[in-house]
Amino acid sequence: MQQQVAEFTRAAVIVEGVVKTYPVPFLRLKKFFRRNSKPPVEALRGVSLTVKRGEIFGLIGRNGAGKTTLTKIIATLVQPTAGTVTVNGFDSVRDDEQVRSNVGLAGAEERSFYWRLTGEQNLIFFARLYGMKDREAKRRIAELFDRFELGEASRRRFGELSTGNKQRLAVARALLPKPPVLLLDEPTRSLDPLAASRMRELIAALAQQDPPVTILFTSHNLGEVETLCNRVAIISKGVIKAIDSPKSLRSLTTDLERIHLTLRDVEALQAQDALSFAKESLNVTNGERGLVVSFSRRRDDKLLDRAVRSLQQVGATVIAIESEQPTLLDVLERYEAEDSSS
């Protein structure tokens, strides 16, 4: 019991058995006129997860997997059909106002800005909705514009801004009241490489500040998920398939790794003959530094040692050894393949 209480106090977001079913619109009318209708959409089916205080938690999956729906439920924009969500101890249905005061949300397709107002005017408007006084709001807005390099956007109408600047302005607005929990739906989706890199730096810095910001974000950029996240949840067709660290999730996929050896003083046919025992996965190419032979092996087996000895026996010089580990894409593809076959 004490352990459960301790876990609860360390948790910023707790999702328990959340179901979200979107009913068929005008179902009674369609039945009356005997029209065919599609079944209700089950966006989420019994989703449970916990995000710890100060954690960067990633949520990955295909389009339509349920990522955005779950984010909106946590932010109180959508109510669950069943199950509960608590944010810092507040229930998302019973205590929706308190939850909203604890959460900042930035969506991938932001539509709530006023297009005829400038970036600064928009943020002042939303700051007033948060209950911030004008002097405090202007100081905070200036700080955020500087942090996001949005000086020019502050004076331009929202409708005139580029997609990337609109995205950065949405994140700036989410941070206006300094919320302890930040929900980011594809925060780098429309950003150029440099802006995306700075956004990732900002996310990492927010989680390390004192007090830290708890961050849950969705992304299709699996590289940034691996770089930033303490833990990752894989969601497919509204069901959480796995939750763990990126490293642990990669190890779930397979214990295989791809080995690349860069060689000198050997011909391609000699290398192929020397590595005939690995011919099923063997690939030989010419690289910038020499001949590159690649093959797959199970981690911790003796295949790499055997390959090096065999190559040295035919006079080859091994100048580089590289291993290629499974990625989160491999994990995601595995679960998607399982769902397709079931």
Helices and strands as residue ranges (DSSP letters): H 2-10, E 11-22, H 27-32, E 41-52, E 56-60, H 67-74, E 82-87, E 90-91, H 96-102, E 103-106, H 119-129, H 134-147, G 153-155, G 158-160, H 163-175, E 181-185, H 193-208, E 214-218, H 222-228, E 231-236, E 239-244, H 246-253, E 256-264, H 268-274, G 276-278, E 283-286, E 291-298, H 303-313, E 317-324, H 328-341
